[in-house]
Amino acid sequence: MISEATISKVREIAQVKDVASQFVNLQKRGHSLKACCPFHGEKTPSFTVSTVKNTYKCFGCGKGGDAIQFLVDLNYTFTDAIRKLAKDYNIPVEELNKDDGLSKLLEYACSRFEKEKKDYFLERGISEEMIELFRLGHHTDIDYHDKKKAFDLGLIYDNGNHVFAGRWIFPLQNSVGDIIGFAGRTLREGTAKYINSKETALYHKSFYLYGLYQSKQYIRKQDEAILVEGYFAVISCHQYGIKNVVASSGTSLTKEQIQNILIHSKNIAIAYDGDKAGTKAYYRALELILPFTASVSRIKFKDGQDPDDAVRSGFEFTRSNWLDDILSLLDGTEGDKRVKIMDKIINLLNLIKNYVQRRVYIEKFCLKTGFEESFFKTNYDNDNSESFFTFLMVKYGKNEAFDIVSDVIEYFEDESLIEVLDVEEFSLLELINCKQKHISERVLSLLLEYNYFDTDEPLEECISSARILRCTILDKLIEEKYTKLKIAADPVEEKILNKLLEERLKSNC
């Protein structure tokens, strides 16, 4: 675990422009740098680096942050991003476990366990290659010299007895491969089948995903994470060539685990067991995932099968989008049962925060059921800056949406003003003056942020709102320049003020 001091040092020293320039061709514009965004396809640059603030922002896709976040947006894990930047800037990495030796003790225990018998795993059909990849083994009594550390790590009880005695061992690894704990399976009746390490400074159950270390590169490559329930499911999938798979083993799925998945891909396929418990867990998972992404599908097995069984028998399954999966339950139903299913769907749809996904799924549901779109709540939390443009695109089609955008942008004139003022990034002032069609989404994103548009307004009212916005921003800038001139006379500031006053007099509001 990397110390907070190291993380703070990296945040302080790492320069976004240095990091971003490794991936994009940055071009200077005032105090800012611009390029085509590395996170989404575009022909016209909307990716901006502020050298003053040491941040980046893409006004096309909305991503932004510091140097660490830039690498995370490129599908680095947070820890990997810290380590890379620390290496690039020669910053010593302070490990919290460096002095206490916890990691070393866990690694020592793991190396001992994996040398023990492996017949149980071989009998389960697990190959030697997978046994080695996941470092599987069997518990052996170890005479830990530091009993306190062993107890703190959950390796022994306070009486000195071994926690995992007689169990088959599944080492738990963080995203960079360090051992952070263990899971143990017993074959004896009358005791818990699986036990996990207790919470420690290294192991946090709510954040941990089994198999992420082995699977993360495949999740990025496939742009999808398959979510299963158990250790064997992850291992068997890997053995049979399905390597973009993780499990929330040892705990129910959590928001933190979902966020860790989304670092690598925004697409999630849920492949839980085919029994009633698996179905129940699937619906609970949907409730947790949909506020983050609606790009969810279900991989469904024959009754009673789990992924481990399925891959060994040829992987017979059906795959469907989550909404299609639930809508299929309506076929042939009526009365209270139909009402219950529809109520479930409506509740799930109302969880979706992404505007465009929400619109698409509601439309699909209404076409299938005959519901009116007005039935759904419209006042929901939405932090997606793309919302206004996507609303136009959904309602009017792409071509007409761009025509509407162009009409609005006509009121943001006189690009020369930007040359007079020292603008370090895409700012309010740039918003006033941009009139190029290709930055329409960026303009409308900011318009939405300032709440000047109601998405139900007709075109004429939208244009009126744009005009008012322009005047409001000009008034604010004029006030700021007056304030500066009261403090100290400055010919440059006076020239800027006069230019702003001229622009304000030309305005029609």
N, C-alpha and C positions, 0 to 999 in steps of 0.2 A: 504494500500500500504506500503510495507516494504522499509525502507530508504536505499539509496546507501551505507551509512556508515555500516549498518548491513550486507548487502550483501558482502561488502569488508572484513569485520571482519570474516565472515563465510569462505570466500575464503582463508583467511590468516591462520586460525586456523584448519579448518577441514582437516583431514588426509585421503587420499584416501585408504591407507592400512587398517585403522580402519573401514571405511565404507564398503569397498569391502569384508573384512573378515567376515562380517555379512551374506554374500550371497555365497561366494566361499571359498574353502580351499586353501589358499595361501601357497606356498612353497618357501623358501628362495633360491636365486641363486645370489651370490655376493651381491651387494647392491640392487638387484632387487628381486621381488617376482613374482612367476608365478602360474597360475591356468588355468583350463579349463574355457573358456569364458562363462559368464552368459547370454550373449545376443544372442548366436547361438549355436547349437549343435555341439560338437566336442569331440573326444576321446583323442586327444593330446593337451596339453596346448599351446595356442598362446596368452593368456591374460597376460600382463606384467604390474606390478606396479613399478614405479621408486620411491624409497624412497627419493632420492636426489631431484628430480624435483617435487615430490608430484603430479604425474600424472599417468594415466593408458593409455594403448594402447592395442588393440587387433589386431594382424596382420593377423587374419583370416577374420573378418568382417569389420575392419577398424575403429571401434568406439574408441574414446579416449577423454581425457580431465581431468578436476579436479573432486573433490568430488561431487560438485553440478551436473556436467554433468553426472556423474555415475548414480545418482538417476534419472535424467531426462531420461537417456537411459533405465532405469528400469520402465519407464512410470509414474514417478512422474511429476506433473507440476512443473514449476520453483519455484513458490511460496511455494508449499508443500515441495519441496526439501530444500529450505532455512529454513523453519520452523522446519523441522525434524532435520537438522544439528544444528541449533541454540539450540534446546532442548537438543540434545545429548551432546553438548559441553558447555552447560550452558551460552550461549551467549544471552544477553537481546535483544529482538526484538524491534527495534524502528519503530513505525508506523508513517508515515507522517501525518496521520489524527488524531493522538493521541491527540494533543493539540488543533487542530482547530475544532474538534468535527463534522466534515463533515459526517463520517460514522454513528455516533450516531444520527444525525439529519435525515439521510436517513432511518435508521432502525426505528426511531420513526414514520416517515411518513408512512412507509410500514405497521407497526403494526396497525396504524389507518385505512389505506385504506382497509386492509384485513378483518377488522371487519365490514365493510359496506356491503350493499346488494350484492348478488351474483346471482340474478335471470337470468341475461343475460347469464352467463356462464352455468348455469343449463339448460336453454332453448336451448343452443347450444349442449347439450348432454355431457358436461364436468362433470365428477363425483366429488363428495365432496372430494374424496381422491386426485384427481389431482389438485383441487382448493387449497387444503392445501399444496400439494407438491410444486407447483409453486407459492404459496402465492398470488393468484389472488384476486382482490378486486375492489372497486369503489372509485373514488376520493371523499374526503370530505374536506371542507375548514378547514384549520388548522391555528390557530393564532400563527405563528412562532415568537418566542421571538427575535430571531436573524435574522432580515430581510436580512442582508447582506449575511449571509451564505446560506439562502434559495434562494436568488437571484443567488449566485455563483453556486449553484447546479442545477439551472434551474427549481426550484419549483414555483417561482413567477416571474412576470415581474417587471421591475423597478418601475411601478406604484402601485405595491402591489397586482395586480390581480393574480389569481392562473392559472398556465400554463395548468394544467391537469383538470381544472374544468369541471364537467359533464362527464368525460371519465371513461371507464373501464380500470383498471390498470393491467399491466403486469410488475412486478418487475424484474429488471435486476440484476443478481447475478454474481459475479466473480467465479473463479474455486474453491474457498473454501467456497462459500455460502454467502459472504458479499453483502449487497445491495449497488450497485454502481450507480443506476439510475432507470428510469422508462420508459415504453412505455405506451401510452394511446390511446384507441380506442373510437371513437365517433359513435353514431348511427344517428346523425343529418346529413342532406343533406347540401351541399354547403360549407363544410369545410373539411380540410384534414382528411382522415379516421384514419390514425395513426400519432402520433407525438412521438418523442423520446427525452430523456434528451439531453441537449447540452453537448459538450465535456467539461470535468472537469479534475481535478487532479486524479480522481478515475475512470472515464469512458472514454475510448478511443474506438471509434466506429470501427476503422480499425482492432483492436485486438479482439474485443468482439464477442463471439458466444453464442447465446441464447440456453439455455438448457445444456451447457457443465457441469455445476455443477451437475445436476441430471443424466447426461448420461455418464460421463467419465469412470466410473467403467465398464459399459456395453460395451463401445467402446473397452476397453482393453480386456474384456472377449471374445467378438465376433471377435476381431481383425479387426474391420471395423467400420468406421463412415459413417452414412447415412446423407447426406446433403440435407436439405429441405429449403423452402423459408420463411415460416411464423411461428408466435408464435403458432397458433392453430394447425399447422401441427406437431410441436414438441410435444405438449400436447396430441393430439389425438393418435399419434403413441405410446406414453408412456402408454396411457390408454388401448390400444389394444395389449400391450405386446411387441411392437417394441421400445426398450429403448436406443439403440445405435444411437441416432439421435440428430442433432444440426442444427441451422439455423443462417445465416448471416443477421439477421433482422436489419433493420434500415440503412443498407448500402449495396452496391454491394459487392460481394465476393472480398477479398483482399489477397495478399501474406501472410500477417501477420496472418490472420485467418487460412489459409492453414497450415502454420507452427505450429500453435497451435493444429490443428487436428493431425498432424503427430507426435506430442509428444506422442500421445496415440495409434495410428495405422497408418501404411503405406498404408492401403487400404481404398479407399473412394468410396462410391456409391452415385451418384447424383440423387436425386428424386425431381426434379423441376416440376412445374405445366405442364400439358399436352397441354397448348395452345401455340401460336406462341411466346409470350413473354418468356414463360418458356423454349422453345427450344432455343431461342436466348441466354438466360442466361446460358443454359447448355453448349453451344459452347464456350462462354466466360470463363466459369469456367474451361473447359478443357484446354484452352490456359494458364491459370494461374497454374493449378495443374500439368500438364505433366512435366514441368522442375524439379519438386520435386519428383514425382512418377508417373509411368505409370499404376499402379495397380488401375485402375478406371473402374467402371461399371456404367451403366445407368439403373435406374428403371423408366419405362415408363408406363404412365397411359392412359386410354381411353381419346380421345379428349375432352378437356375442364375440365378434372378432375384435382384436386390437391390431395396431400397425405391425407389431412383431409377428403375430400370426399371419397377417395378410401378405407381408413381403415374402414369407417362407412358402406360401401357397400360391405364388404367382401374382400377388398384389392386386386382387380383384376388388375394385372400388368404383364408386361413382363420385364425380366432382361437380360441384355447382356453386354459383354465387350464393352468398348467404340469404339474399332476399328471395331468389328463385327457390332455394331449398325450403324456406318457410312458406312461401306462397303455394308450393306443391301440396302442403298439408290441407289447403282449403278445398282441393278437389274432392267432390263427393261429400263434403261436410255441410251441415246446416244447423240451425238453432243455436243453443248455448255454446256448443263446441266451436262453431264457426266464429261466433262473437269473441270467444276467448282467444282464438288464434289471431284474429284481426286486431284485437286490443294489444296483443303481444307485439305484433308488427309495428303498429303505430307508436308504441312506446320506444321501440328500437330506432325507428326513423327519427324520432324527436331527439335522439341522442347525438345524431350526426351534426357536427359543427362546420365542416367544410361546405361552403355554400353550393358549389357546383355539384358535388356528390349528393348533397341533400336534395337538390332540385331534380336530379336524374332519378334518384331512387323513389322519391315521392310521386313523380310522374308515372314511373313504371307501376307502382302500387295502385295508383288511381285508375290506370288503364285496365289493370287486371280485375279490380274490384268494383269500379264504378263510383268510388269515392270522389268528392270534390276536393281540389287542392286547398281551398279555403278552410277546410276542416283542420288543417295543421296549423300549429302556432307559428307565428312569423317573428315574434320578438324573442330571439334567442341570442345567446352570446356568440359573437362572431369576430374573431381576430384575424380573419383572412383579408388582406388588403386588396385582393383581386375581385372582391364580391360585386362591385357595381358593374364592372365590365362583363363579368360572367353572367350577371343578371341580364344585361342587354343581349348577350350572345344567345342565351337560352330562349329569351322571349322573342327576339326579332330575327335571329340567324346571324351568322358571322359578318356577312357583307353589310347588312343594314346597321349592325352594331358599330362597325367602323365608320359608316357615314354619320351616325349620331355623334360619335366621338369627335369626328372632324369638325362638326358644327360647333361643338362645345369649345374645342381648342382654338377656333377662330378668335375668341375673345381674349386669348393669351398672346398679345402681340408684342412687337418691337423687341426682337432678339438682341438688338444692340445694347439694351440696358444691362445685360449680363456682362458685357465687356467693360462697362464703366465700373461696376461694383466688383469687389473681391469676394467671389463666391467659392467656398471650398468644397461643396458637395451639392448634390441635387437637393435644393432647398426650397423654401417658400417662394423665394424670388425667382428661381428657375421655373417653378410652377406657373408663375404669372406670364412668363415670356415664351415658353415652349409652344410651338405651333406645328411642329412636324408630326405627321400622321403616325410614324413608327413608335413614338413614345406615348401613345394614347393610353395604354394600360397603366403606365407609370403615373400619368396625370390623374386619371380617374381613381387610382388607388389612394392618392393623397386627398382627393376630393372626398372620398368616402370617409377617410380618417377624420376629417374635419366636420363630418356630419352635415354637409351642405346639400346632400342629395338624399331624398327619400326615393327608394327604388320603385315606388308606385307613382312617382310624378310623371306626367307627360313630358315630351321632349321640350316644349316651350318653357316649362317651369324649370327643367334642368339647365337650360341655357341661361335663364334668368338667375338661377342660383350661382352659376359659374361667374356671371358678370358681377354679382354682389360679392362673391368671394374675392375676386380680383381687387375690387375697391377696398375691401376690408383689410387685405394684406398690405396694400399700398399705404393705407392709413397707419397701420402698425409700424411699417418701416419709416414713414415720415416722423412719427412720434419718437422713434428710437434715435433718428438723426438729430432732431431738435434737442433731445436730452444730451447727446454727446457735445453738441455745439455750445450748450449752456455751460458745460464744464470747462471746455477749452476751444478756442477758435482754431479751426483747421480748414484750410482752403480745399483740400480733397473732399472732406466731409460735406462742406458747403456746396461743392459742385454736384455731389451725389444727391443732396437734398433738393437742389433746384431741378435736377432731372426727374426725381420722384414727384415733385409738385407739378411739373409739366404733364407727366403721365396721368396724375390724378385729375387734372383739369380736363383731359381728353375723355375721361371715363363718363359713362352715361348713367351714373347712379350716385 
